[in-house]
């Protein structure tokens, strides 16, 4: 089945590339343009109790080999950029979308390994991606090829690959290689989703935004991560994920997926508030939905 899948992907990719070139290269939004929304070298987004801000100060003191005294805003501006130079620039900021085949997928055995690592190792931290429905669609992809699934789901799949490559690095000697690979998957993901990321009309869009925010946070882009998280919360409210009434007459799997997505918004919102000193986007006191014991 894996060989058939590989042949199917190869035959479909050539047709898709033509359509993708017409649809994507002329798009007014290159990826999602986050690098133009937020300047990560500007320290204004860092709150006084931000863990990210503290770690940057600590790393700067260690690398400079000097004692760290009182850190002023002007001093911070001078070393925020230097503290980030150890991390490779995301591929989306180095390459144009036309240079990457956004519909390309790794071999089936490699994909399966990455999916398993996501759900069984780091996916515990991201319960908003419901494994039952995700793996069902993934099995459909293996059997019928990439044309059988939506672009949005392919974007989410590539983002899971990027998250795994970023989070699980078995050999630190090849750190830069794994980061570069994760950035390739990241670029494919945002290019597949395109400008629709700003108009979340499905729970898949919210899941994509939540995971994208965590990926950007792991890439030391807290400003962009916060922007993406705000979009995710607004899309969740728009879809009524916070409402119990909206769950009526829905299938059991859909209910579970929507609940997990909403609680993902709440949990990450608390995390962003505690870790980066950002003001929360979700007011817990105004929500009427009780938190299930399973969460």
N, C-alpha and C positions, 0 to 999 in steps of 0.2 A: 504493500500500500504506500510505503514511503517513496519508493521509486516512481510509482505512478503519480504521486503528488508532486514530486520534483519536476517531472516532465510536464505536468499540467501547469505548474507555476511558470515554467520557462516559456511555454507556448502562449500563455495568456499575457505575460509581461510585455511582449512586443506590441500587442494590440493596445494594451493599457497605456504604454508610454506615449503613444500618439495622442490619445485622448487627454492624458495627464498634462502633456506639454501645452495643449490648447487651453486647458482649464486653469492651469496653475501658473504658468510663466507670465501671463498677462494679468494676473490677479492684482488688484490694488493693494492687497495686504500680503506682504511677504511673510509667510508663516503666520504668527500672530503679533509680530512687531513689538514684543515686550521690551526688547533692548532699547527701543525708542521712547517707551513710556516712562521708564525709570532709569535714572543714572545711579548705578550701584556705587560709584566712587564718591557720591555725595553723602556725607554722614548724617544728613538731616533726618533720615528715616529711622535712625537707631535711637531707641529710648535709653534713658539713664540706667535702667535695670535690665537691659538686653544682654542675654548670655552671649549672643554673637558679638556684640560690642566688647564685652569683657574679654572674650577669647582673642579678639583681634589685638587688644591692648597687650594681653599676655604674650601672644606670639611675637608681637613687635618687640617687646622687652627682651625676650629670649634670643631672637635672631640678631638684635643689635648688641647683645651682651652688655647692656647697661641697666642700671636700676630705673624702674618706672616711677616717676613722681606724678604730680598732678597732671592729668591729660586735659588739655584745653581743646576747644573746637578747631582752632587753627592747626594745632599739632595733629589732631585726628585726621584732618583733610590731607595732610602730607603722607600719612602712612596707610590709610585705608586702601589706596590703590596698590601699594607695594605688598600689602599683606595678602592680596588676591592673586599676585602674579604666579604663585606656586601652582595655581590651578589652571589647566589649559582652557583657552577661550572656547565656549560652546561652538559646535560646528555650524549652528544656524547663524552665528555672527562672522564666520569665516568664509562660508560658501553661499552661493546663490542656489535657490531651490532647484533650478534647472540642471545643476551639476549632479544631483542625486536622484536616483530612480526611487521615488517614494513608494512604489508598489513592490519593490524587491523584498523578498523574505529569505531568511536563512534556511538551510536544509531542515527537513521535518524533524529529524532526531535532535538537532540543536534547538529548534523551537520548543519541542516537548520538554527538553531539559530545562530551558529557561522558564517555561510556564510552571513546571514542578517546583523549581527553586523559589519562584515568586510566591506560590500559595503555601508551600510547606516550610519555608524558612523566613521570609520577610513579609509575606502576605498577612500574617497574624496582626501586623501593625496597621494593615489597610483592610479592615473587614467590610468596607463599603463596596468593594468589588466582590459580588456574591459568586463564589466558585461554581455553584451548580449551573447557573445560567451561562456563566462565562465559558466553562468547559464544554457545555453543550454546543455553544456556537463554535468553539475551537474544533470540536470533533467534526462539525459540519464543514469547516474550512479544510480540514485534512482530507475529507472524502470528495469534496466538490470543487476545491480551488478557491482562490481569493476573490473571484467574481461572484461567489455565492454569498458573500457577507458585505456589510455596508462599509463605506470608507471610515465612518466614525468608529466602528468597532475595530477596524484595522489600525486606526490611530491609537486606540486604547491598548491594543496588543503590542504595538511597537513601543509604547510608553512603559509597559510592564517590562519589556526587554531592557529598555534603558535603565529602569530602576534597579533591575537585578545586576546589570553590569556595573552600575555605580556603587551598589551596596555590598556586593560579594566579590571581593578581590582576593583570591587565594594566595597570590604571590605578589607581595608589595613591590618587588623588583620591576614588575610590569604595570605599575600603577597608571602611568600615562597612557599605556595601550588600552587598558580597560576603560579609562575615562573617555578616550577618543572614540571607542566603540559605542559607549553609551550615548555620546553626543550625536553619532550618526543615527541611532534609533530615535533619539529625541527630535532631530530635525525631520525625519520621516513622519513622526507622529504629528507634529504641529503643522506640517505642510499638508498632510492628509486631512486634518480637521479644518484647516484654513480659517477663514474669517467667521465661519459658523460658530467658532468657540465663543464669540461675543453674543451669540443669540441662542442660549441653551434652551431647547424645546423638548429635550429628552433627558431621562435620568442618566443615560450614558454620557451626556455632555457634562453633567455635574461630577460624575465619577472621574471623567478625564481631567477636569479642572482641579479636582482635589488631589489626584495623583501627580498632576503636573506641578502643582504648588509644592508638594513634598520633594519632587525631583529638583526643582529650582532651589529650594532651601538646602538640599544636600550639595548643590553646586555653588553654595555660598552666594546666592542671589536672593537675600531675604526681601528686598524691596519688590522684586518681580513676583516672588512667592506670595507676598501679601496682596498684591494687585490681583493675582489669579484667584486667590482664596475668596476675595471679596466678590469676584464675578461668580464663583461657585455658589456662594451663599445666596446671592440675588437670584440666580437661576433656580436654586432649590425652593425659595419662597414663591417664585413665579409658577413652578410646577406643583406647588402645594404639598411638598414632601413633609412639611411640618404639621400637616392637618390630618387628624384622624378621620374626618368626614370624607376626605379624598380617597381613602382606602376602601370605602364601601364598594361591594360588588366587583372587586378586583381579584384575579386569580391569586392563589397562595404564594406562588413564586414571585409574582410582581409585587405583592405586599412586602415580602421579605426583602427584596432588592431595594425597594423605595425606603423602607425603614433603615436598612443598613446605610444607605447613602445619606439619609438625613442625620443619623447619629455620627457618621463620618464628618459631616459639616460641623457638628457641635464639638466633637472631640478635637478636631484640628483647630477650630476657633479658639478653644481653651489653650491648646498648645502654643499657638501663635501669640496669644496674649501673655502667657507666662515666659516664653522663651525670648520674645523680641520686644516685649513691652508695648505691643500694639493695642489699640482700643478694640474690644471684641465687636464682631459684626452680628453675633447672635445674642439677643437678650434672653437669657435663660428664664428670668423671672416672669416674662410675658408669655411663655410657651405653656400650653395646657396639656400637651401629650406627655403622659408619664413614661419614664424610661423603663423598658422591660428589664426583668431580672437578669436576662442573658447578656445585657450590656453593662 
